[in-house]
């Protein structure tokens, strides 16, 4: 998502804190990354609105954000100074185990052919 410098990681952590641990690992795996967002498997990582929904409903800035200073960056990124930059990660996963309040609401399927549409 967002091009060369951002990534959305999809996982269902088995223990609390595993998503936070995945963030620096993603940066290690691909050093040019500047932003990593971790979401659960019920989020469509190819849909920016879905990823933003996870951030809006599952992300607590005071405990779910990781800031890593003085990290290697990509030389073409204008944020990089002396080959270093600050990187940020967002844990947008639900708590483990998942409380019922974090289950996504789904609309019931409706077969429109069973209804008469009046004008």
C-alpha distances in whole Angstrom, upper triangle without the diagonal:
4,6,8,9,6,5,6,10,12,16,19,21,24,26,25,23,21,18,19,20,17,15,17,17,14,15,18,16,14,16,14,11,12,10,9,9,12,13,15,16,17,13,11,8,7,9,8,11,12,10,11,15,14,14,17,19,18,18,21,20,24,23,19,18,18,19,20,22,23,20,20,18,17,20,18,16,19,18,20,24,26,23,22,20,19,16,15,14,14,15,15,17,20,24,25,27,25,28,29,27,24,24,22,25,25,27,30,30,32,34,35,38,40,40,42,41,43,43
4,7,7,6,7,9,13,15,19,22,24,28,28,27,25,24,20,20,22,19,17,18,19,15,15,19,18,15,16,13,11,11,9,10,11,14,15,18,19,20,16,15,11,10,11,9,13,14,12,12,16,16,15,18,20,20,19,22,21,24,24,20,18,19,19,19,21,22,20,19,16,15,18,16,14,16,16,18,21,24,21,20,18,17,15,14,14,14,17,17,19,23,26,28,30,28,30,31,30,26,27,25,27,27,29,32,32,35,37,37,40,42,42,44,42,44,44
4,6,6,8,11,14,17,20,24,25,29,30,29,27,25,22,22,23,20,17,19,19,15,15,18,16,13,14,11,10,11,10,12,13,16,18,21,21,22,19,17,13,12,14,12,16,17,15,16,19,19,19,21,24,23,22,25,23,27,26,23,21,20,20,20,21,22,19,18,15,13,15,13,12,15,15,16,20,22,20,19,17,18,15,15,16,17,19,19,22,25,28,30,32,31,33,34,33,29,30,28,30,30,32,35,35,37,39,39,42,44,45,46,44,47,46
4,6,8,11,14,17,21,24,25,29,30,29,26,24,21,21,22,18,16,17,17,13,12,15,13,10,11,7,7,9,10,11,14,16,19,22,22,24,21,19,15,15,17,15,19,20,17,19,22,21,20,23,26,25,23,26,24,27,26,23,21,20,19,18,19,19,16,15,12,10,12,11,10,13,14,14,18,20,17,17,15,16,14,15,15,17,20,20,23,26,29,30,33,32,34,36,34,31,31,30,33,33,35,38,38,40,42,43,45,47,48,50,48,50,50
4,7,11,13,17,20,23,24,27,28,27,24,22,19,19,19,17,14,14,15,12,10,13,13,9,9,6,4,5,7,9,12,15,17,21,22,24,20,19,16,16,17,15,19,19,16,17,21,20,18,21,24,23,21,23,21,24,23,20,17,16,15,15,16,16,13,12,9,9,12,11,8,11,11,12,15,18,15,14,12,12,10,11,12,14,17,18,21,25,27,29,31,30,33,34,33,29,30,29,32,33,35,38,38,41,43,44,46,48,49,51,49,51,51
4,7,10,13,16,20,21,24,25,24,21,20,16,16,17,14,12,13,14,10,10,13,13,10,11,9,5,6,5,6,8,11,14,17,18,20,17,16,12,13,14,12,16,16,13,14,17,16,15,18,20,19,17,20,18,21,21,17,15,14,14,15,16,17,15,14,12,12,15,14,12,15,13,15,18,21,18,16,14,13,10,10,10,11,14,15,17,21,24,25,28,26,29,30,29,25,27,25,28,29,31,34,35,37,40,41,43,45,46,48,46,48,48
4,6,10,13,16,17,21,22,21,19,17,14,14,15,12,10,12,12,8,9,13,11,10,11,10,7,8,6,5,6,8,11,14,15,17,14,13,9,11,13,12,15,14,11,13,16,14,14,17,19,18,16,19,18,21,20,16,15,14,15,16,18,19,16,16,14,15,18,17,15,18,17,18,21,23,20,19,16,15,12,11,10,11,12,13,15,19,21,22,25,24,26,28,27,23,24,23,26,27,29,32,32,35,37,39,42,43,44,46,45,47,48
4,7,10,13,15,18,19,19,17,15,12,13,14,11,10,13,13,10,12,15,13,13,15,14,11,11,9,6,5,6,7,10,11,13,10,10,6,9,11,10,13,11,8,11,13,11,11,15,16,15,14,17,17,20,19,15,14,15,16,17,20,22,19,19,18,18,22,21,19,22,20,21,25,27,24,22,19,18,14,12,10,9,10,10,12,15,18,19,22,20,23,24,23,20,20,19,22,23,26,29,29,32,34,36,39,40,41,43,42,45,45
4,7,10,11,15,16,16,14,12,9,11,12,8,8,12,11,8,11,14,12,12,15,15,12,13,11,7,6,5,6,8,9,12,10,11,8,11,13,13,15,13,10,13,15,12,13,16,17,15,14,17,18,20,18,15,15,15,17,17,21,22,19,20,19,20,24,23,21,24,23,23,26,28,25,23,21,19,15,13,10,10,10,10,10,14,16,17,19,18,21,23,23,19,19,19,22,23,26,29,29,33,35,37,39,41,42,44,43,46,47
4,7,10,13,15,15,14,12,9,12,13,10,11,14,13,11,15,17,15,16,19,19,16,17,14,11,9,6,5,5,6,9,8,9,7,11,12,13,15,12,10,14,14,11,13,16,16,14,14,18,19,21,19,15,16,17,20,21,24,26,23,24,23,24,27,27,25,28,26,27,30,32,29,27,25,23,19,17,13,12,10,10,9,12,15,15,17,16,19,20,20,16,16,16,20,20,23,26,26,30,32,34,37,38,39,42,41,44,45
4,6,9,11,12,12,9,8,11,12,9,11,15,13,12,16,17,16,18,20,21,18,19,17,13,11,7,6,5,6,9,10,11,11,14,16,17,18,15,13,16,16,13,15,18,17,14,15,18,20,21,19,15,17,17,20,21,25,27,24,25,25,26,30,30,28,31,29,29,32,34,30,28,26,24,20,18,14,13,11,10,8,11,13,12,14,13,17,18,19,15,16,16,20,21,24,26,27,31,33,35,38,39,40,43,43,46,47
4,6,9,10,11,9,8,12,13,11,14,17,16,15,19,20,19,21,23,25,22,22,19,16,13,10,8,5,6,9,11,13,13,17,18,19,19,16,15,17,17,13,15,18,16,13,15,18,20,21,18,16,18,19,22,23,27,29,27,28,28,29,33,33,31,34,32,32,35,37,33,31,29,27,23,20,17,15,12,11,8,9,10,9,10,10,14,15,17,13,13,15,18,19,23,25,26,30,32,35,38,38,39,43,42,46,47
4,5,7,8,6,6,10,10,10,12,15,14,15,18,19,19,21,23,25,22,22,20,16,14,10,10,8,10,12,14,16,16,20,21,21,22,19,17,19,19,15,16,19,17,14,15,17,19,20,16,14,16,17,21,22,25,28,25,27,28,29,33,34,31,34,31,32,34,36,33,30,28,26,22,20,16,14,11,11,8,9,9,7,9,10,14,16,17,14,15,17,21,22,26,28,30,33,36,39,41,41,43,46,46,49,50
4,7,9,7,9,12,12,12,16,18,17,18,21,22,21,24,26,28,25,26,23,19,18,14,13,11,12,15,17,20,19,23,24,25,25,22,20,23,22,18,20,22,20,16,18,19,22,22,18,17,19,20,23,24,28,30,28,30,31,33,36,37,35,37,35,35,38,38,36,33,31,29,25,23,19,18,14,15,11,11,10,7,8,10,14,16,18,16,16,19,22,24,28,29,31,35,37,40,43,43,44,47,47,51,52
4,6,6,9,11,11,12,15,17,16,18,21,21,22,24,26,28,25,25,23,19,18,14,14,13,15,17,19,22,21,25,26,26,26,23,21,23,22,19,20,22,20,16,17,18,20,20,16,15,18,18,22,23,26,29,27,29,30,32,36,37,35,37,34,34,36,37,35,32,30,27,24,22,18,17,13,14,11,11,9,6,8,10,14,17,18,16,17,20,24,26,30,31,33,37,40,42,45,45,46,50,50,53,54
4,6,8,9,10,12,14,16,16,18,20,21,22,24,25,27,24,24,21,18,16,13,13,13,16,17,18,21,21,25,25,25,25,22,20,21,20,17,17,19,17,13,14,14,16,16,12,11,14,15,19,20,24,27,25,28,29,31,35,36,33,35,32,32,35,36,33,30,28,25,22,19,16,14,11,12,10,9,7,5,8,10,13,16,17,15,17,19,23,25,29,31,34,37,40,43,45,45,46,50,49,52,53
4,5,5,6,9,10,12,13,15,17,18,19,21,22,24,21,21,18,15,14,11,13,13,16,18,19,21,20,24,25,24,25,22,19,21,20,17,16,19,17,14,13,13,15,14,10,9,12,12,15,17,20,23,22,24,25,28,32,33,30,32,29,29,31,32,30,27,25,21,19,16,13,12,9,11,10,11,9,9,11,13,16,19,19,17,19,21,25,27,31,33,35,39,42,44,47,47,48,51,51,53,55
4,5,5,6,9,11,11,12,15,16,16,19,20,22,19,20,17,14,13,10,12,12,14,17,17,20,18,22,23,23,24,21,19,20,21,17,17,20,19,15,15,16,17,17,13,12,13,13,16,17,21,23,21,23,24,27,30,31,29,31,28,28,31,32,29,26,24,22,19,16,13,12,9,12,10,11,10,10,12,14,17,20,20,18,19,21,25,27,31,33,35,38,41,43,46,46,48,51,50,53,54
4,5,5,7,10,10,11,13,15,15,17,18,20,17,17,14,11,9,6,8,9,12,15,14,17,15,19,20,19,20,18,15,17,17,14,14,17,16,12,12,13,14,15,12,9,11,11,14,15,19,22,20,22,22,24,28,29,26,28,26,26,28,30,27,24,22,19,16,14,10,9,6,8,7,10,10,10,13,14,17,19,19,16,18,19,23,25,28,31,33,36,39,41,44,44,45,48,48,50,51
4,5,6,8,9,10,12,14,15,16,17,19,16,15,13,10,10,8,11,13,16,18,17,20,18,21,22,21,22,20,17,18,19,15,14,17,17,13,12,12,13,13,10,7,8,8,11,12,16,19,17,19,20,23,26,27,25,27,24,24,26,27,25,22,20,17,14,11,8,8,6,9,9,12,12,12,15,16,19,22,21,18,21,22,25,28,31,34,36,39,42,44,47,47,48,51,50,53,54
4,6,6,7,9,11,11,13,15,16,18,16,16,14,12,12,10,13,14,17,20,19,21,19,23,24,23,25,22,19,21,22,18,18,21,20,17,15,16,16,16,13,11,11,10,13,13,16,18,16,18,20,22,26,27,25,27,24,24,26,27,24,21,20,17,14,13,10,11,9,13,12,15,14,14,17,18,21,24,24,21,23,25,28,30,34,36,38,41,44,46,49,50,51,54,53,56,56
4,6,5,6,9,10,10,12,14,16,13,14,13,9,10,8,11,12,15,18,17,18,16,19,21,20,22,20,17,19,20,17,16,20,20,16,15,17,17,18,15,12,12,11,13,13,17,19,16,18,18,20,24,25,23,26,23,23,25,26,23,21,19,17,14,12,9,10,9,12,12,15,15,15,18,18,22,24,24,21,22,23,27,29,32,35,36,39,42,44,47,47,49,51,51,53,54
4,5,5,7,9,10,11,12,13,11,11,9,6,8,7,11,14,16,19,17,18,16,19,20,19,21,19,16,17,19,16,15,19,19,16,14,16,15,16,14,11,10,8,10,10,14,16,13,15,15,18,21,22,20,22,20,19,22,23,20,18,16,14,10,9,6,8,8,11,12,15,16,17,20,20,23,26,25,22,23,24,27,29,33,35,36,40,42,44,47,48,49,52,50,53,54
4,5,5,6,9,10,10,12,10,11,10,9,11,11,15,17,20,22,21,22,19,22,23,22,24,23,19,21,23,20,18,22,23,19,17,18,17,18,16,13,12,9,10,8,12,13,10,12,14,16,20,21,19,21,19,18,20,21,18,15,14,12,9,9,8,11,11,15,16,19,19,20,23,23,26,29,28,25,27,28,31,33,36,39,40,44,46,48,51,52,53,55,54,57,57
4,5,5,6,9,10,13,11,13,12,10,12,12,15,17,19,22,21,21,18,21,23,23,25,23,20,22,24,21,20,24,24,21,19,21,20,21,18,16,15,12,14,12,15,16,13,14,15,17,21,22,20,23,21,20,22,23,19,17,17,15,12,13,11,13,13,16,16,20,20,20,23,23,27,29,29,26,27,28,32,33,36,39,40,43,45,47,50,51,52,55,54,57,58
4,5,5,6,8,10,8,10,10,7,10,10,13,16,17,20,18,19,15,18,20,19,22,21,17,19,22,19,18,22,23,20,18,20,20,21,19,16,14,12,14,12,15,16,13,13,13,15,19,20,18,21,19,18,21,22,19,17,16,15,11,11,10,12,12,15,16,19,20,21,23,24,27,29,29,25,26,26,30,31,34,37,37,41,43,45,47,49,50,52,51,54,55
4,5,5,5,8,6,8,9,8,11,12,16,19,20,23,21,21,18,20,22,21,23,23,19,21,23,21,19,23,24,22,19,21,20,21,19,16,14,12,12,10,12,13,9,9,10,12,15,17,15,18,16,15,18,18,15,13,12,11,8,10,9,12,14,17,18,22,23,23,26,26,29,32,31,28,29,29,33,34,37,40,40,44,46,47,50,52,52,55,54,56,57
4,6,6,9,9,11,12,11,14,15,19,21,22,25,24,24,21,23,25,24,27,26,22,24,27,24,23,26,27,25,23,24,23,24,22,19,17,14,14,12,14,13,10,10,11,13,16,18,17,20,18,17,19,19,15,14,14,14,11,13,13,16,17,20,21,24,25,25,27,28,31,34,34,30,31,32,35,36,40,42,43,46,48,50,53,54,55,58,57,59,60
4,6,9,9,12,13,12,14,15,18,20,21,24,22,22,19,20,23,23,26,25,21,24,26,24,23,27,28,25,23,25,24,26,24,21,19,17,17,15,17,17,13,12,13,14,17,19,18,21,20,18,21,21,17,16,16,16,14,15,14,17,17,20,21,24,25,25,27,28,31,34,33,30,31,31,34,35,38,41,41,44,46,48,50,52,53,56,55,58,58
4,6,6,10,11,11,14,15,18,21,22,24,22,22,18,19,22,21,24,24,21,23,25,23,22,26,27,25,23,25,24,26,24,21,19,17,16,14,16,16,12,10,10,10,14,15,14,18,17,15,18,19,15,14,14,15,12,14,14,16,18,20,21,25,27,27,29,29,33,35,34,31,32,31,34,35,38,41,41,44,46,47,50,52,53,55,54,57,57
4,5,8,11,11,15,17,20,23,24,27,25,24,21,22,24,23,26,26,22,24,27,25,23,27,28,26,24,25,24,25,24,21,18,16,15,12,13,12,8,6,6,7,11,13,12,15,14,12,15,15,11,11,11,12,10,12,13,17,19,21,23,26,28,29,31,31,34,37,36,32,34,33,37,38,40,43,44,47,49,50,53,54,55,57,56,59,59
4,6,9,11,15,17,20,23,25,27,24,23,20,20,22,21,24,24,21,22,26,24,22,26,28,26,24,25,24,26,25,22,19,17,15,13,14,13,10,7,5,5,9,9,9,12,11,10,13,14,11,10,10,11,10,12,14,17,19,21,23,27,29,30,33,32,35,37,36,33,34,33,36,37,40,42,43,46,48,49,51,53,54,56,54,57,57
4,6,7,11,13,17,20,21,24,21,20,17,18,19,18,21,21,17,19,22,20,19,22,24,22,20,22,20,22,21,18,16,14,13,12,13,13,10,9,7,8,12,12,10,13,12,11,15,16,13,12,10,10,8,9,10,13,16,17,20,23,25,27,29,29,31,33,32,29,30,29,32,33,36,39,39,42,45,46,48,50,51,53,51,54,54
4,7,10,13,17,20,22,24,21,21,17,19,20,17,20,21,17,17,21,19,17,20,23,21,18,20,17,20,19,16,13,12,10,10,11,12,9,10,8,9,12,12,9,12,9,10,13,15,13,11,8,7,5,6,8,11,15,17,19,23,25,26,29,29,31,33,31,28,30,29,32,33,36,39,40,43,45,46,49,51,51,53,51,53,53
4,7,10,13,17,19,21,18,18,14,16,17,14,17,17,13,14,17,15,13,17,19,17,15,16,15,17,17,13,11,10,10,10,12,14,12,13,11,13,16,16,13,14,12,13,17,19,17,14,11,9,6,5,6,8,11,13,16,19,21,23,26,25,27,29,28,24,26,25,28,30,32,36,36,39,42,43,46,47,47,50,48,50,50
4,7,10,13,16,18,15,15,12,14,15,14,16,15,12,13,16,13,12,16,17,15,13,15,14,17,15,12,10,10,11,11,14,16,14,15,14,15,19,19,16,18,16,17,20,22,19,17,14,12,8,7,5,6,9,10,13,16,18,20,23,22,24,26,25,22,23,23,26,27,30,33,34,37,40,41,44,45,46,48,47,49,49
4,7,10,13,14,12,13,10,13,13,11,13,12,8,10,12,10,9,12,14,12,10,13,13,15,14,10,9,10,12,14,17,19,17,18,17,19,22,22,19,21,19,20,23,25,23,20,17,15,11,9,6,5,6,7,9,13,15,17,20,19,21,23,21,18,19,19,22,24,27,30,31,34,36,38,41,42,42,45,44,46,47
4,7,10,12,10,12,10,13,14,13,14,12,9,11,12,9,9,13,13,10,10,13,14,16,14,10,11,11,14,16,19,22,19,21,20,21,25,25,22,25,22,23,26,28,25,23,20,18,14,11,8,6,5,6,7,10,13,14,16,15,18,20,19,16,17,17,20,22,25,28,29,32,35,37,40,41,42,44,43,46,47
4,7,8,6,9,8,12,12,12,13,10,7,10,10,7,8,12,11,9,10,13,15,17,15,12,13,15,18,19,23,25,23,24,24,25,28,28,25,27,25,27,30,32,29,27,24,21,18,15,11,9,7,5,5,8,11,13,15,13,16,17,16,13,14,13,17,18,21,24,25,29,32,33,36,37,38,41,40,43,43
4,5,6,9,9,13,13,14,14,11,10,12,12,8,11,14,12,10,12,15,17,20,17,14,16,18,21,22,26,29,26,27,27,28,32,31,29,31,29,30,33,35,32,30,27,25,21,18,15,12,10,8,5,7,10,11,12,11,14,15,15,11,11,11,15,16,20,22,23,27,30,32,35,35,36,39,39,42,43
4,5,7,9,12,13,14,15,11,11,14,13,11,14,16,15,13,15,19,21,23,21,18,20,21,24,25,29,31,28,29,29,29,33,32,30,33,31,32,36,37,34,32,30,28,24,21,18,16,13,11,9,11,13,14,14,12,15,16,17,13,12,12,15,15,19,21,21,25,27,30,32,33,34,37,37,40,42
4,7,9,12,12,14,13,9,10,13,11,9,13,15,13,12,15,19,21,24,22,19,21,23,26,27,31,33,31,32,31,31,35,34,32,34,33,34,37,39,37,34,32,29,26,23,19,17,14,12,10,10,14,14,15,12,14,14,14,11,9,8,11,12,15,17,18,22,24,26,29,30,31,34,34,37,38
4,6,9,8,10,10,6,6,10,9,7,11,12,12,11,13,17,19,22,21,17,19,21,23,25,29,31,29,29,28,29,32,31,28,31,29,31,34,37,34,32,29,27,23,20,17,14,13,10,10,11,15,16,17,14,16,16,16,12,11,10,13,13,16,19,19,23,25,27,30,31,32,35,34,37,38
4,5,5,8,9,6,7,10,10,10,13,15,15,15,16,20,22,25,23,20,21,22,25,26,29,31,29,29,28,28,31,29,27,30,29,30,34,36,33,32,29,27,24,21,18,16,15,13,13,15,18,20,21,18,20,20,19,16,15,13,15,14,17,19,19,22,25,26,29,30,31,34,33,36,37
4,5,7,9,7,6,10,11,10,12,15,15,15,16,19,20,24,22,18,19,20,22,23,26,28,25,26,24,24,27,26,24,26,25,27,30,33,30,28,25,24,20,18,16,14,14,12,13,15,19,20,22,19,22,22,21,18,17,15,18,18,20,23,23,26,28,30,32,34,35,37,36,39,39
4,6,9,8,8,11,13,13,14,17,18,18,19,22,23,27,25,22,22,23,24,26,28,30,27,27,25,24,27,25,23,26,26,27,31,33,30,29,27,25,22,20,18,17,17,15,16,19,23,24,25,23,25,25,24,21,20,18,20,19,21,23,23,26,27,28,31,33,34,36,35,37,38
4,5,5,6,9,10,11,13,14,16,16,17,21,22,25,25,21,21,23,25,26,29,31,28,29,26,26,29,27,25,27,26,28,32,35,32,30,28,26,23,21,19,17,17,15,16,18,22,24,25,22,24,24,22,19,19,16,17,17,18,21,21,24,26,26,29,31,31,34,32,35,35
4,5,5,6,8,10,11,12,14,15,15,19,19,23,23,19,19,21,22,24,26,28,26,27,24,24,27,25,22,24,23,26,29,32,30,28,25,23,20,18,16,15,16,13,16,18,22,24,25,23,24,24,23,19,19,17,18,19,20,23,24,26,28,29,32,34,34,36,34,36,36
4,5,5,6,9,10,10,12,14,15,18,19,23,23,19,20,22,24,26,28,31,29,30,27,27,30,28,25,27,26,28,32,35,33,31,28,25,22,20,18,16,16,13,15,17,21,24,25,22,23,22,20,17,17,14,16,16,17,21,21,23,26,26,30,31,31,33,31,33,33
4,5,5,6,9,10,11,12,13,17,18,22,21,18,19,21,23,26,28,31,29,30,28,28,31,29,27,28,27,30,33,36,33,31,28,26,23,20,17,15,15,11,13,14,18,20,21,18,20,19,18,14,14,11,13,14,16,19,20,22,25,26,29,30,31,33,31,34,34
4,5,5,6,9,10,10,11,15,16,19,18,15,15,18,20,22,25,27,25,26,24,25,28,26,24,25,24,26,30,32,30,28,24,22,19,16,14,11,11,8,11,13,17,19,21,18,20,20,18,15,15,13,16,17,19,22,23,26,29,30,33,34,34,37,35,38,38
4,5,5,6,9,10,10,13,14,18,18,15,15,17,19,22,24,27,26,27,25,25,28,27,24,25,23,26,29,32,30,28,24,22,19,16,14,11,12,9,12,14,17,20,22,19,20,20,18,15,16,14,16,17,20,23,24,27,30,30,34,35,35,37,35,37,37
4,5,5,6,8,10,13,15,18,18,15,16,19,21,24,27,30,28,30,28,29,32,31,28,29,27,30,33,36,33,31,28,25,22,19,16,13,13,9,11,12,16,19,20,17,17,17,15,12,13,11,12,14,16,20,21,24,27,28,31,32,32,34,33,35,36
4,5,5,5,7,11,13,16,15,12,14,17,19,22,25,28,26,28,27,28,31,30,27,28,27,29,32,34,32,29,26,23,20,17,14,10,9,6,7,9,12,15,17,14,15,15,13,10,11,10,13,15,18,21,23,26,29,30,34,34,34,37,36,38,39
4,6,6,5,8,10,13,13,10,11,14,16,19,22,25,24,26,25,26,29,28,25,26,24,26,29,32,30,27,23,20,17,14,11,8,8,5,8,10,13,17,18,16,17,18,16,13,15,14,16,18,21,25,26,29,32,33,37,37,37,40,38,40,41
4,6,6,9,10,14,14,12,13,17,19,22,25,28,27,29,28,29,32,31,27,28,26,28,31,34,32,30,26,23,20,17,15,11,11,8,11,12,14,18,20,17,17,17,14,12,14,13,15,17,20,23,26,28,31,32,36,36,36,38,36,38,39
4,6,9,11,14,14,12,14,18,20,24,27,30,29,31,30,31,35,34,30,31,29,31,34,37,35,32,28,25,22,19,16,12,11,8,9,9,12,15,16,13,13,14,11,8,11,10,12,15,18,22,24,27,30,31,35,35,35,37,36,38,39
4,7,10,12,11,9,12,15,18,21,24,28,26,29,28,30,33,32,29,30,28,30,33,35,33,30,27,23,20,17,14,10,8,5,6,6,8,12,14,11,12,13,11,8,11,11,14,17,20,24,26,29,32,34,37,37,37,40,39,41,42
4,6,9,8,6,8,12,15,18,21,24,23,26,25,27,30,30,27,28,25,27,29,32,30,27,23,20,17,13,11,7,6,5,7,8,10,14,16,14,15,17,14,12,15,15,18,21,24,27,29,32,35,37,40,41,41,43,42,44,45
4,6,6,5,8,11,14,18,20,24,24,26,26,29,32,31,28,29,25,27,29,32,30,27,24,20,18,14,12,9,8,8,10,10,11,15,17,16,16,18,15,14,17,18,20,24,26,30,32,35,38,40,43,43,43,46,44,47,47
4,6,5,6,9,11,15,17,21,21,24,24,26,29,29,25,26,22,24,26,29,27,24,21,17,15,12,11,8,9,10,13,14,14,18,20,19,19,22,19,17,21,21,24,27,29,33,35,38,41,42,46,46,46,48,47,49,49
4,6,7,10,12,15,17,21,22,25,25,28,31,31,27,28,24,26,27,30,29,25,22,18,17,13,13,11,11,12,14,15,15,18,20,20,20,23,20,19,22,23,26,29,32,35,38,41,44,45,49,49,49,51,50,52,52
4,6,8,11,14,17,21,21,24,25,28,31,31,28,28,25,26,28,30,28,25,22,18,16,13,11,10,9,11,12,13,12,15,17,17,18,21,19,17,21,22,25,28,31,34,37,40,43,45,48,48,48,51,50,52,53
4,7,10,13,16,20,19,22,22,25,28,29,25,26,23,24,26,28,27,23,20,17,14,11,8,6,5,7,9,11,11,14,16,16,17,20,18,16,19,20,23,26,29,32,34,37,41,42,46,46,46,49,48,50,50
4,7,10,13,17,16,19,19,22,25,25,22,23,19,21,23,25,23,20,16,13,11,7,6,5,6,9,12,14,15,17,20,19,21,23,22,19,22,23,26,28,31,35,36,39,43,44,47,48,48,51,49,51,52
4,6,10,13,13,16,17,19,22,23,20,21,18,18,20,22,20,17,14,10,8,6,5,7,8,12,14,16,17,19,22,22,23,26,25,22,25,25,29,31,34,37,39,42,45,47,50,51,51,53,52,54,55
4,6,10,10,13,14,17,20,21,18,18,15,15,17,18,17,13,11,7,6,5,7,9,12,15,17,20,20,22,25,25,27,30,28,26,28,29,32,34,37,40,42,45,48,49,52,53,53,56,54,56,57
4,7,7,10,12,15,18,19,16,17,14,13,15,16,14,11,9,6,5,6,8,12,14,17,20,22,23,24,27,28,30,33,31,28,31,31,35,37,40,43,44,47,50,51,55,56,56,58,57,59,59
4,6,9,11,14,16,18,15,16,12,11,12,13,12,8,6,4,6,9,12,15,18,21,23,26,26,28,31,31,33,36,35,32,34,35,38,40,43,46,47,50,53,54,58,59,59,61,59,62,62
4,7,9,13,14,16,14,15,12,10,9,10,9,5,5,6,8,11,14,18,21,24,26,29,30,31,34,34,37,39,38,35,37,38,41,43,46,49,50,53,56,57,60,61,61,64,62,64,64
4,6,10,12,15,13,14,11,9,10,10,8,5,5,6,7,10,13,17,19,22,24,28,28,29,32,33,35,38,37,34,36,36,39,41,44,47,48,51,53,54,57,59,59,62,60,62,62
4,7,9,12,11,13,11,8,10,9,6,5,6,9,9,13,15,19,21,24,26,30,31,32,35,35,37,40,39,36,38,37,41,42,45,48,48,51,54,55,58,59,60,62,60,63,63
4,6,9,7,10,8,6,8,9,6,5,6,8,9,12,15,18,21,24,26,30,31,32,35,35,38,40,39,35,37,36,39,41,43,46,47,50,52,53,56,57,58,60,58,60,60
4,6,6,9,9,7,10,11,7,8,9,12,12,15,17,20,23,25,28,31,33,34,37,37,39,41,40,37,38,37,40,41,43,46,47,49,51,52,55,57,57,59,57,60,59
4,6,8,9,7,9,9,6,9,10,14,14,18,20,24,27,29,31,35,37,38,41,40,43,45,43,40,42,41,43,44,47,50,50,52,54,55,57,60,60,62,60,62,61
4,6,9,8,10,12,10,12,12,15,15,18,21,24,27,28,31,35,37,38,41,40,43,44,43,39,41,39,42,43,45,48,48,50,52,52,55,57,58,59,57,59,58
4,5,6,9,11,10,10,9,12,12,15,17,20,24,25,28,32,34,36,38,38,40,42,40,36,38,37,39,40,42,46,46,48,50,51,53,56,56,57,55,57,56
4,5,8,11,10,11,10,12,13,16,19,22,25,27,30,34,36,38,40,39,41,43,41,38,40,38,41,42,44,47,48,50,52,52,55,57,57,59,56,58,57
4,6,10,9,8,6,8,10,13,16,19,23,24,28,31,33,35,38,37,39,41,39,36,38,37,39,41,43,46,47,49,51,52,55,57,57,58,56,58,57
4,7,6,5,5,8,10,14,17,20,24,26,29,32,34,36,38,38,40,42,41,37,39,39,41,43,45,48,49,52,54,54,57,59,59,61,59,61,60
4,5,5,6,10,13,16,20,23,26,29,32,35,36,38,41,41,43,45,43,40,42,42,45,46,48,52,53,55,57,58,61,63,63,65,62,64,64
4,5,8,12,15,18,22,25,28,31,34,37,38,40,42,42,45,47,46,43,45,44,47,49,51,54,55,58,60,61,64,66,66,68,65,68,67
4,7,11,13,16,19,23,26,29,31,35,36,37,40,40,42,45,43,40,42,42,45,46,49,52,52,55,57,58,61,63,63,65,63,65,65
4,7,10,13,16,20,23,26,28,32,33,34,37,37,39,42,40,37,39,39,42,44,47,50,51,53,56,57,60,61,62,64,62,64,64
4,6,10,13,17,20,23,25,29,30,32,35,34,37,39,37,34,36,36,39,41,43,47,48,50,53,54,57,58,58,60,59,61,60
4,7,10,14,17,20,22,26,27,29,31,31,33,36,34,31,33,33,36,38,41,44,45,48,51,52,55,56,56,58,57,59,58
4,7,10,14,16,19,22,24,25,28,28,30,33,31,28,30,30,33,35,38,41,42,45,47,48,52,53,53,55,54,56,56
4,7,10,13,16,19,20,22,25,25,27,29,27,24,27,26,29,31,34,38,39,42,44,46,49,50,50,52,51,53,53
4,7,9,12,15,17,19,22,21,23,26,24,21,23,23,26,28,31,35,36,39,42,43,46,47,48,50,49,51,51
4,6,9,12,14,16,19,18,20,22,20,17,20,20,23,25,28,31,33,36,39,40,43,44,45,47,46,48,48
4,6,9,10,12,15,14,17,19,18,15,17,17,21,23,26,30,31,34,37,39,42,43,43,46,45,48,48
4,7,10,12,14,13,15,16,15,12,14,14,17,19,23,26,28,31,34,35,39,39,40,42,41,44,44
4,7,9,11,9,12,14,13,10,12,12,16,18,22,25,27,30,33,35,38,38,39,42,41,44,45
4,7,8,6,8,10,10,6,9,11,14,17,21,23,26,29,32,34,37,37,38,41,40,43,44
4,6,5,7,10,10,8,11,14,17,20,23,26,28,32,35,37,40,40,41,44,43,46,47
3,5,8,11,12,10,12,15,19,21,25,27,29,33,36,38,41,41,42,45,45,48,49
4,6,9,11,10,11,15,18,20,24,26,28,32,35,37,40,40,41,44,44,47,49
4,6,8,6,8,11,14,17,20,22,25,28,31,34,37,36,37,41,41,43,45
4,5,6,7,11,13,16,20,22,25,28,31,34,37,36,36,40,40,42,44
4,5,5,9,11,13,17,18,21,25,28,30,33,32,33,36,36,39,41
4,6,8,10,13,16,18,22,25,28,30,33,32,33,36,36,38,40
4,6,9,12,16,18,21,24,28,30,33,32,33,36,36,38,40
4,6,9,13,15,18,21,24,27,30,29,30,33,33,36,37
4,6,10,13,15,18,22,24,27,27,27,30,30,33,34
4,7,10,13,15,19,21,24,24,24,27,27,29,31
4,6,9,12,15,17,21,20,21,24,24,27,29
4,6,9,12,14,17,17,17,20,20,23,25
4,6,10,12,15,14,15,19,19,22,24
4,7,9,12,12,13,17,17,21,23
4,6,9,9,10,13,14,17,20
4,5,6,8,11,12,16,19
4,5,6,8,9,12,15
4,5,8,9,13,16
4,7,10,13,16
4,6,10,13
4,6,10
4,7
4
